[in-house]
Amino acid sequence: MNTLATGLVLASAEMAPRLFDLDLQLIADSALMIIAVIALFLIASNLLFNPVRNMMQNRQDRIKNELDSAAADMENARALKEEYEAKLKDIDKEAETILSEARKKALANENKIVADAKEEAARIIERANVEAELEKKKAADDVKREMVVLASMLAGKVVNAAIDTTVQDSLIEETLKEIGEGTWLS
C-alpha cells in the first residue's frame, strides 16, 4: 500500500499541472522574447526616440536662442529708451538755442534791412538834391536867356527910336541892375 500510495502520489504529481514549469522550451522562449523586446527597444530608440530627442534638443536650443535674443533686444531697447529720455531732456535746451539763434539772425537781418533802407533813402535824397540843383541851374539859364531876349528886344526898340549907343548901353546896364547882378553872373 505504501508503494502503491507512493506510486499514486508520484503519478498524480507527474500528471498534475505545475504552477511554474521551468523546462528548456520555456527558457528558450523567454530568452527569445527578451531578445526581441531589446531589439524592438533599440530599433524604436533609433527610429523613434532619437529623432524625438533631437527634435526636443533643437527646440530647446531654439527657445534658448530666442530667449537670449529677446534679452539682448530688451537690453538694446532699454539703452535706446535711456538715450531718447536723455535727448528729450536736452530737446528743450536745443529748441531754446535754435530759437535764440533764429531771433539773433532775424534781428541782424532787420538791422541790415533798416541800414540798407537808410542808405537808399540817403542816395535818393542826394539824387533829388542834385536834380534840384540841376533844375535850379536850368531855371537860372532860362532866366538868363529870357533876359538876353528881353535885352535884345529892348535894344531893338531903342535902335528903332534912334537912340545912340551910349543910351543903349545905359539901358542894358540899368536892366541888368534891376534883375540883379548875382542872377546874371551865377
MARNUTI-370634 format. One line per 5 residues: number of its first residue (from 0); their letters; for each residue x, y, z of N, C-alpha, C. Coordinates in Angstrom, 2 decimals, decimal comma, always signed. Atoms other than C-alpha are relative to their C-alpha. Layout:
% residues N
NUM> A> X:Y:Z:X:Y:Z:X:Y:Z; ...
This chain:
% residues 186
0> MNTLA> +0,79:-1,12:+0,00:+0,00:+0,00:+0,00:+0,86:+1,23:+0,00; -0,93:-1,08:-0,05:+2,67:+2,18:+0,71:+0,60:+0,24:-1,38; -0,60:-0,17:+1,27:+4,20:+1,59:-2,52:-1,04:+0,45:-0,99; +1,04:-0,43:+0,89:+1,01:+1,93:-4,22:-0,35:+1,44:+0,30; +0,34:-1,36:-0,39:+0,22:+5,06:-2,35:+1,13:+0,92:-0,44
5> TGLVL> -1,11:-0,81:+0,41:+3,64:+6,38:-3,09:-0,02:+0,08:-1,52; +0,05:-0,01:+1,45:+3,26:+5,42:-6,71:-1,12:+0,89:-0,48; +1,13:-0,85:+0,37:-0,08:+7,16:-6,86:+0,35:+1,46:+0,22; -0,37:-1,40:-0,31:+1,28:+10,25:-5,31:+0,98:+0,45:-1,06; -0,96:-0,38:+1,00:+4,10:+10,20:-7,75:-0,68:+0,16:-1,35
10> ASAEM> +0,70:-0,10:+1,26:+1,85:+9,60:-10,66:-0,87:+1,23:-0,03; +0,86:-1,18:-0,02:-0,52:+12,28:-9,57:+0,85:+1,26:-0,03; -0,87:-1,16:+0,02:+2,38:+14,63:-9,09:+0,50:+0,23:-1,41; -0,45:-0,16:+1,35:+3,61:+13,98:-12,59:-1,13:+0,43:-0,90; +1,13:-0,30:+0,82:+0,23:+14,36:-14,02:-0,59:+1,36:+0,31
15> APRLF> +0,60:-1,27:-0,39:-0,81:+17,38:-12,16:+0,78:+1,14:-0,65; -0,71:-1,10:+0,64:-0,02:+20,60:-13,96:+0,78:+0,80:+1,04; -0,83:-0,77:-0,92:+2,74:+22,60:-12,40:-0,33:+1,47:-0,13; +0,30:-1,41:-0,04:+2,30:+26,09:-11,43:+1,11:+0,80:-0,73; -1,13:-0,66:+0,62:+5,75:+27,22:-12,63:+0,91:-1,08:-0,53
20> DLDLQ> -0,74:+1,11:+0,58:+7,33:+24,82:-15,00:+1,20:+0,57:-0,73; -1,23:-0,50:+0,59:+10,94:+25,61:-15,91:+0,60:-1,08:-0,87; -0,63:+0,95:+0,87:+11,67:+23,48:-18,74:+0,81:+0,77:-1,04; -0,88:-0,60:+0,96:+14,04:+24,21:-21,62:-0,74:+0,83:-1,03; +0,82:-0,72:+0,98:+11,37:+25,31:-24,00:-0,40:+1,36:+0,56
25> LIADS> +0,42:-1,24:-0,64:+10,14:+27,94:-21,54:+1,19:+0,97:+0,09; -1,18:-0,84:-0,13:+13,65:+29,26:-21,00:+0,39:+0,54:-1,38; -0,34:-0,43:+1,34:+14,35:+29,41:-24,75:-1,00:+1,04:-0,48; +1,03:-0,98:+0,39:+11,03:+31,18:-25,40:+0,20:+1,32:+0,74; -0,21:-1,22:-0,81:+11,73:+33,61:-22,58:+1,21:+0,77:-0,50
30> ALMII> -1,21:-0,66:+0,48:+15,23:+34,33:-23,88:-0,27:+0,66:-1,35; +0,35:-0,58:+1,29:+13,90:+34,91:-27,41:-0,90:+1,22:+0,19; +0,91:-1,13:-0,27:+11,19:+37,15:-26,03:+0,79:+1,21:+0,52; -0,81:-1,09:-0,55:+13,76:+39,20:-24,06:+0,84:+0,62:-1,11; -0,81:-0,50:+1,11:+16,00:+39,46:-27,13:-0,87:+0,80:-0,96
35> AVIAL> +0,91:-0,72:+0,90:+13,01:+40,53:-29,26:-0,39:+1,34:+0,60; +0,38:-1,27:-0,65:+11,97:+43,17:-26,71:+1,17:+0,97:-0,04; -1,18:-0,88:+0,02:+15,52:+44,53:-26,50:+0,24:+0,49:-1,43; -0,18:-0,41:+1,40:+15,78:+44,53:-30,30:-1,05:+1,03:-0,38; +1,05:-0,98:+0,27:+12,43:+46,29:-30,58:+0,29:+1,33:+0,69
40> FLIAS> -0,33:-1,23:-0,73:+13,56:+48,80:-27,93:+1,11:+0,76:-0,73; -1,10:-0,66:+0,71:+16,81:+49,51:-29,82:-0,47:+0,58:-1,33; +0,52:-0,50:+1,28:+15,01:+49,80:-33,15:-0,91:+1,20:+0,23; +0,88:-1,12:-0,31:+12,33:+52,01:-31,62:+0,80:+1,20:+0,48; -0,84:-1,07:-0,50:+15,04:+54,03:-29,89:+0,66:+0,72:-1,17
45> NLLFN> -0,66:-0,63:+1,14:+16,89:+54,62:-33,17:-1,00:+0,66:-0,94; +0,95:-0,53:+0,96:+13,81:+55,19:-35,29:-0,93:+1,04:+0,60; +0,99:-0,90:-0,59:+11,52:+56,97:-32,84:+0,58:+0,90:+1,09; -0,44:-0,79:-1,15:+13,22:+58,09:-29,65:+1,09:+0,99:-0,35; -1,08:-0,93:+0,35:+16,40:+59,59:-31,16:-0,51:+1,19:-0,81
50> PVRNM> +0,52:-1,19:+0,69:+14,52:+61,79:-33,68:-0,81:+0,91:+0,93; +0,77:-0,81:-0,94:+12,20:+62,90:-30,91:+0,95:+0,73:+0,93; -0,99:-0,66:-0,87:+15,19:+63,58:-28,65:+0,69:+1,15:-0,76; -0,64:-1,05:+0,81:+16,90:+65,52:-31,47:-0,95:+1,18:-0,20; +0,99:-1,07:+0,18:+13,72:+67,47:-32,15:-0,16:+0,79:+1,30
55> MQNRQ> +0,14:-0,67:-1,29:+13,36:+68,24:-28,44:+1,25:+0,83:+0,31; -1,24:-0,73:-0,23:+17,04:+69,27:-28,23:+0,04:+1,25:-0,90; +0,04:-1,15:+0,92:+16,67:+71,52:-31,32:-0,99:+1,05:+0,49; +1,02:-0,93:-0,52:+13,53:+73,02:-29,84:+0,52:+0,72:+1,23; -0,56:-0,60:-1,21:+15,28:+73,60:-26,54:+1,07:+1,03:-0,37
60> DRIKN> -1,02:-0,94:+0,45:+18,23:+75,25:-28,34:-0,62:+1,24:-0,63; +0,68:-1,13:+0,64:+15,90:+77,40:-30,43:-0,64:+0,90:+1,04; +0,63:-0,80:-1,06:+13,98:+78,50:-27,35:+1,06:+0,76:+0,79; -1,08:-0,67:-0,72:+17,25:+79,28:-25,56:+0,54:+1,17:-0,82; -0,48:-1,08:+0,87:+18,46:+81,31:-28,56:-1,00:+1,15:-0,06
65> ELDSA> +1,03:-1,04:+0,03:+15,16:+83,16:-28,73:-0,04:+0,77:+1,30; -0,03:-0,68:-1,29:+15,32:+83,92:-25,03:+1,23:+0,90:+0,10; -1,21:-0,83:-0,01:+18,91:+85,16:-25,41:-0,19:+1,21:-0,90; +0,25:-1,11:+0,93:+17,88:+87,25:-28,42:-0,98:+1,00:+0,60; +0,97:-0,90:-0,63:+14,90:+88,63:-26,52:+0,65:+0,80:+1,12
70> AADME> -0,70:-0,72:-1,07:+17,16:+89,50:-23,58:+0,88:+1,09:-0,60; -0,85:-1,00:+0,66:+19,59:+91,27:-25,94:-0,85:+1,14:-0,56; +0,91:-1,03:+0,52:+16,69:+93,10:-27,62:-0,53:+0,87:+1,13; +0,49:-0,78:-1,15:+15,37:+94,14:-24,22:+1,10:+0,95:+0,48; -1,11:-0,85:-0,43:+18,81:+95,46:-23,30:+0,19:+1,16:-0,98
75> NARAL> -0,10:-1,07:+1,01:+19,02:+97,38:-26,59:-1,14:+0,99:+0,13; +1,17:-0,88:-0,17:+15,52:+98,73:-26,06:+0,17:+0,88:+1,23; -0,21:-0,78:-1,22:+16,44:+99,82:-22,54:+1,02:+1,10:-0,26; -1,02:-1,00:+0,31:+19,56:+101,58:-23,84:-0,58:+1,10:-0,89; +0,63:-1,00:+0,87:+17,56:+103,29:-26,62:-0,96:+0,88:+0,79
80> KEEYE> +0,95:-0,77:-0,82:+14,92:+104,34:-24,11:+0,75:+1,03:+0,83; -0,77:-0,94:-0,80:+17,54:+105,89:-21,87:+0,57:+1,11:-0,87; -0,53:-1,00:+0,92:+19,10:+107,64:-24,86:-1,07:+1,00:-0,41; +1,09:-0,89:+0,40:+15,75:+109,03:-26,01:-0,47:+0,87:+1,16; +0,38:-0,82:-1,16:+14,90:+110,16:-22,50:+1,02:+1,11:+0,21
85> AKLKD> -1,04:-1,03:-0,13:+18,23:+111,98:-22,33:-0,18:+1,07:-1,08; +0,22:-0,97:+1,09:+17,52:+113,56:-25,73:-1,22:+0,85:+0,28; +1,20:-0,77:-0,31:+14,05:+114,58:-24,58:+0,29:+1,06:+1,05; -0,36:-0,99:-1,01:+15,59:+116,31:-21,58:+0,76:+1,16:-0,64; -0,82:-1,03:+0,65:+18,01:+118,16:-23,86:-0,73:+0,71:-1,13
90> IDKEA> +0,69:-0,58:+1,16:+15,45:+118,93:-26,57:-0,50:+1,42:+0,29; +0,45:-1,35:-0,35:+14,07:+121,94:-24,69:+1,15:+0,99:-0,10; -1,17:-0,88:+0,08:+17,55:+123,39:-24,39:+0,37:+0,25:-1,46; -0,33:-0,15:+1,42:+18,23:+122,74:-28,08:-1,01:+0,90:-0,69; +1,04:-0,83:+0,62:+14,91:+124,28:-29,07:+0,20:+1,46:+0,38
95> ETILS> -0,21:-1,37:-0,45:+15,65:+127,37:-26,99:+1,23:+0,58:-0,69; -1,20:-0,46:+0,69:+19,12:+127,61:-28,53:-0,30:+0,33:-1,46; +0,36:-0,23:+1,41:+17,71:+127,29:-32,04:-0,85:+1,26:-0,13; +0,84:-1,19:+0,05:+15,04:+129,90:-31,33:+0,82:+1,26:+0,28; -0,85:-1,15:-0,31:+17,64:+132,22:-29,80:+0,85:+0,39:-1,21
100> EARKK> -0,80:-0,29:+1,20:+19,86:+131,89:-32,88:-0,87:+0,59:-1,10; +0,91:-0,53:+1,02:+16,87:+132,47:-35,14:-0,36:+1,45:+0,30; +0,31:-1,39:-0,37:+15,98:+135,62:-33,19:+1,17:+0,92:-0,31; -1,19:-0,81:+0,27:+19,56:+136,88:-33,45:+0,13:+0,25:-1,51; -0,09:-0,16:+1,46:+19,58:+136,24:-37,21:-1,07:+0,96:-0,50
105> ALANE> +1,10:-0,88:+0,42:+16,20:+137,94:-37,60:+0,32:+1,45:+0,37; -0,35:-1,35:-0,43:+17,41:+140,96:-35,60:+1,11:+0,57:-0,88; -1,09:-0,46:+0,89:+20,60:+141,13:-37,68:-0,55:+0,33:-1,38; +0,62:-0,28:+1,30:+18,54:+140,89:-40,88:-0,80:+1,29:+0,05; +0,81:-1,22:-0,14:+16,20:+143,59:-39,59:+0,91:+1,23:-0,01
110> NKIVA> -0,92:-1,14:-0,05:+19,13:+145,89:-38,77:+0,63:+0,25:-1,37; -0,58:-0,16:+1,34:+20,68:+145,20:-42,19:-1,00:+0,63:-0,95; +1,04:-0,55:+0,89:+17,39:+145,93:-43,97:-0,21:+1,48:+0,31; +0,19:-1,41:-0,38:+16,95:+149,16:-41,99:+1,19:+0,84:-0,48; -1,19:-0,74:+0,44:+20,55:+150,21:-42,74:-0,02:+0,16:-1,52
115> DAKEE> +0,09:-0,10:+1,47:+20,08:+149,40:-46,44:-1,05:+1,02:-0,41; +1,06:-0,96:+0,33:+16,83:+151,38:-46,47:+0,47:+1,43:+0,25; -0,51:-1,35:-0,29:+18,55:+154,36:-44,82:+1,00:+0,44:-1,06; -0,97:-0,35:+1,05:+21,38:+154,20:-47,35:-0,72:+0,34:-1,30; +0,77:-0,25:+1,22:+18,88:+154,00:-50,20:-0,71:+1,35:+0,09
120> AARII> +0,68:-1,29:-0,18:+16,91:+156,94:-48,75:+1,01:+1,14:-0,14; -1,02:-1,05:+0,12:+20,14:+158,95:-48,44:+0,40:+0,20:-1,46; -0,33:-0,12:+1,43:+21,02:+158,15:-52,07:-1,12:+0,71:-0,76; +1,14:-0,64:+0,68:+17,51:+159,16:-53,18:-0,02:+1,49:+0,31; +0,00:-1,42:-0,39:+17,73:+162,41:-51,21:+1,15:+0,72:-0,71
125> ERANV> -1,15:-0,61:+0,67:+21,20:+163,10:-52,62:-0,30:+0,21:-1,48; +0,35:-0,10:+1,42:+19,96:+162,37:-56,14:-1,03:+1,13:-0,20; +1,02:-1,06:+0,12:+16,93:+164,63:-55,55:+0,65:+1,38:+0,15; -0,68:-1,29:-0,18:+19,22:+167,40:-54,28:+0,79:+0,38:-1,26; -0,76:-0,27:+1,22:+21,46:+167,03:-57,34:-0,94:+0,42:-1,12
130> EAELE> +0,97:-0,35:+1,04:+18,43:+167,08:-59,63:-0,59:+1,39:+0,25; +0,54:-1,33:-0,32:+17,07:+170,13:-57,77:+1,02:+1,08:-0,38; -1,04:-0,97:+0,38:+20,41:+171,91:-58,25:+0,05:+0,16:-1,52; +0,00:-0,07:+1,46:+20,35:+170,98:-61,93:-1,20:+0,79:-0,51; +1,20:-0,73:+0,41:+16,78:+172,25:-62,25:+0,15:+1,50:+0,31
135> KKKAA> -0,21:-1,40:-0,38:+17,78:+175,43:-60,42:+0,92:+0,69:-1,00; -0,93:-0,57:+0,99:+20,71:+175,98:-62,79:-0,68:+0,16:-1,35; +0,72:-0,07:+1,26:+18,47:+175,20:-65,72:-0,96:+1,19:-0,01; +0,92:-1,15:-0,09:+15,90:+177,71:-64,50:+0,78:+1,31:-0,09; -0,81:-1,23:+0,06:+18,68:+180,29:-63,99:+0,45:+0,25:-1,44
140> DDVKR> -0,39:-0,17:+1,40:+19,91:+179,60:-67,52:-1,18:+0,48:-0,84; +1,19:-0,46:+0,73:+16,34:+180,02:-68,80:-0,26:+1,47:+0,27; +0,21:-1,42:-0,35:+16,07:+183,30:-66,94:+1,02:+0,86:-0,75; -1,04:-0,76:+0,71:+19,39:+184,43:-68,45:-0,36:+0,13:-1,47; +0,40:-0,07:+1,41:+18,15:+183,50:-71,92:-1,14:+1,01:-0,18
145> EMVVL> +1,13:-0,94:+0,08:+14,94:+185,39:-71,28:+0,50:+1,45:+0,12; -0,54:-1,35:-0,17:+16,96:+188,35:-70,08:+0,71:+0,46:-1,28; -0,69:-0,36:+1,23:+19,09:+188,25:-73,21:-1,03:+0,34:-1,08; +1,04:-0,26:+0,99:+15,95:+188,03:-75,35:-0,66:+1,36:+0,28; +0,62:-1,29:-0,35:+14,37:+190,92:-73,43:+0,94:+1,17:-0,30
150> ASMLA> -0,98:-1,07:+0,26:+17,56:+192,91:-73,67:+0,10:+0,25:-1,50; -0,08:-0,17:+1,46:+17,70:+192,24:-77,42:-1,24:+0,75:-0,49; +1,22:-0,69:+0,42:+14,09:+193,28:-77,79:+0,05:+1,47:+0,41; -0,11:-1,38:-0,48:+14,74:+196,38:-75,72:+0,99:+0,78:-0,88; -1,00:-0,65:+0,85:+17,80:+197,11:-77,78:-0,59:+0,29:-1,36
155> GKVVN> +0,63:-0,23:+1,28:+15,77:+196,69:-80,92:-0,93:+1,20:+0,05; +0,91:-1,13:-0,14:+13,20:+199,15:-79,63:+0,78:+1,30:+0,10; -0,82:-1,21:-0,17:+15,90:+201,59:-78,63:+0,58:+0,41:-1,35; -0,58:-0,30:+1,30:+17,51:+201,34:-82,03:-1,10:+0,60:-0,88; +1,11:-0,54:+0,78:+14,15:+201,94:-83,58:-0,30:+1,43:+0,40
160> AAIDT> +0,28:-1,36:-0,45:+13,76:+205,03:-81,53:+1,16:+0,93:-0,29; -1,18:-0,75:+0,40:+17,13:+206,22:-82,79:+0,73:+0,56:+1,19; -0,79:-0,42:-1,15:+18,89:+206,36:-79,56:+1,43:-0,43:-0,29; -1,38:+0,34:+0,28:+22,60:+206,34:-79,67:+0,48:-1,14:+0,90; -0,53:+1,18:-0,69:+24,77:+203,52:-78,30:+0,25:+0,27:+1,47
165> TVQDS> -0,22:-0,30:-1,41:+25,53:+205,27:-75,08:-1,29:-0,13:+0,77; +1,30:+0,14:-0,65:+21,86:+205,39:-74,25:-0,35:-1,49:+0,08; +0,31:+1,43:+0,03:+21,52:+201,76:-75,28:+0,79:-0,72:+1,08; -0,82:+0,64:-1,03:+24,41:+200,70:-73,02:-0,51:+0,32:+1,39; +0,51:-0,37:-1,32:+22,96:+202,62:-70,13:-1,30:-0,73:+0,29
170> LIEET> +1,25:+0,75:-0,21:+19,58:+200,90:-70,65:+0,30:-1,47:+0,35; -0,35:+1,41:-0,28:+21,20:+197,43:-70,69:+0,53:-0,11:+1,41; -0,57:+0,01:-1,34:+23,16:+198,24:-67,55:-1,11:+0,19:+1,02; +1,11:-0,27:-0,91:+20,03:+199,53:-65,87:-0,87:-1,24:+0,15; +0,83:+1,21:-0,03:+18,08:+196,39:-66,80:+0,70:-1,09:+0,79
175> LKEIG> -0,75:+1,03:-0,73:+20,84:+194,17:-65,50:+0,02:+0,29:+1,49; +0,01:-0,36:-1,41:+20,92:+196,05:-62,23:-1,36:-0,30:+0,61; +1,35:+0,29:-0,51:+17,17:+195,66:-61,88:-0,18:-1,50:+0,24; +0,15:+1,46:-0,13:+17,34:+191,91:-62,46:+0,94:-0,48:+1,10; -0,97:+0,37:-1,02:+20,38:+191,64:-60,24:+1,22:-0,59:-0,64
180> EGTWL> -1,25:+0,50:+0,56:+23,99:+191,07:-61,00:+0,26:-1,43:+0,45; -0,23:+1,37:-0,51:+24,01:+187,89:-58,84:-0,67:-1,02:-0,89; +0,71:+0,93:+0,85:+21,46:+186,27:-61,13:+0,74:-0,13:-1,32; -0,65:-0,02:+1,31:+23,32:+187,29:-64,29:+1,35:-0,71:+0,07; -1,35:+0,56:-0,10:+26,72:+186,17:-63,01:-0,01:-1,48:+0,42
185> S> -0,02:+1,38:-0,50:+25,67:+182,85:-61,47:-0,28:-0,95:-1,05
